[in-house]
């Protein structure tokens, strides 16, 4: 994994991925700014894609929704600093579908903006095909 010189955004993003890896919902919640907004790739299974208007919606509907169907976590490969408060993270979601047991890897790019030491916005772009393919019975 390539990590550039640390900035506030890189430090917060690193904590985000650690919380995902350890499945720490409280840590995830603590990282989101009260005014959090997000954007998730359209075409995600189960209607998980689209605009996100609050930290609660991200935790419950997007991340909680994904967790209900997949054992998954984002694995960052590269952090691209776009200023003290913004970082683009490239990597792969890796996991398996809970109902089929099929494993998948889906490339992602996350555009993360930090304000007041918390994630104020996150745009997620991912290849949705592997998510769908994992749902298909083998």
GITAFEN-V577410 format. One record per pair of residues at least 4 apart in sequence whose ideal C-beta (glycine too) atoms are under 7 Angstrom apart, sorted by the first residue. I is the first residue (numbers start at 1). J is the second residue. If there is no record, write none. Layout:
i=[I:I]
j=[J:J]
This chain:
i=[1:1:2:2:2:3:3:4:4:4:6:6:7:7:7:8:8:8:8:9:9:9:9:9:9:9:10:10:10:10:11:12:12:12:12:13:13:13:13:13:14:15:15:16:16:16:17:17:17:18:19:19:19:19:20:20:21:24:25:26:27:28:28:29:29:31:31:32:32:32:32:32:33:33:33:33:33:34:35:36:36:36:36:36:36:37:37:37:38:38:38:38:38:39:39:39:39:40:40:40:40:40:40:40:41:41:41:41:41:42:42:43:43:44:44:44:44:45:45:45:45:46:46:48:48:48:52:52:52:53:55:56:57:58:58:59:59:60:61:62:63:64:66:66:69:69:70:70:70:70:71:71:71:72:72:73:73:74:74:74:75:75:75:76:76:77:77:78:79:79:80:80:81:82:82:82:85:85:85:86:86:87:88:88:89:89:90:91:92:92:92:92:93:93:93:93:94:95:96:96:96:96:96:97:97:97:97:100:100:100:100:100:102:102:104:104:104:104:105:106:106:106:106:107:107:108:108:108:109:110:110:111:112:112:113:113:114:114:114:115:128:129:130]
j=[76:77:77:78:79:10:79:10:79:81:10:11:81:84:87:12:84:85:114:13:84:85:86:87:112:114:14:79:81:87:15:16:31:114:119:17:79:87:89:112:18:19:31:20:31:119:21:74:76:22:24:27:28:31:73:74:73:28:29:30:31:59:63:55:59:118:119:36:55:58:118:119:115:116:118:119:120:55:120:54:55:58:119:120:121:52:53:121:52:58:121:122:123:51:52:123:124:44:48:49:50:52:62:124:49:124:125:126:128:49:50:49:128:48:49:128:131:69:131:132:135:65:69:62:65:66:57:58:62:57:59:60:61:62:63:63:64:64:65:66:67:68:70:72:97:98:95:96:97:98:95:96:98:93:95:94:95:91:93:108:91:92:94:89:91:90:91:90:87:89:87:88:87:86:87:88:113:114:115:112:113:112:109:111:110:112:109:108:105:106:107:108:105:106:108:126:105:104:101:102:103:104:134:101:102:134:135:134:135:136:137:138:134:138:130:131:133:134:130:126:127:130:131:126:127:124:125:126:125:122:124:123:119:122:120:121:118:119:120:120:132:133:134]
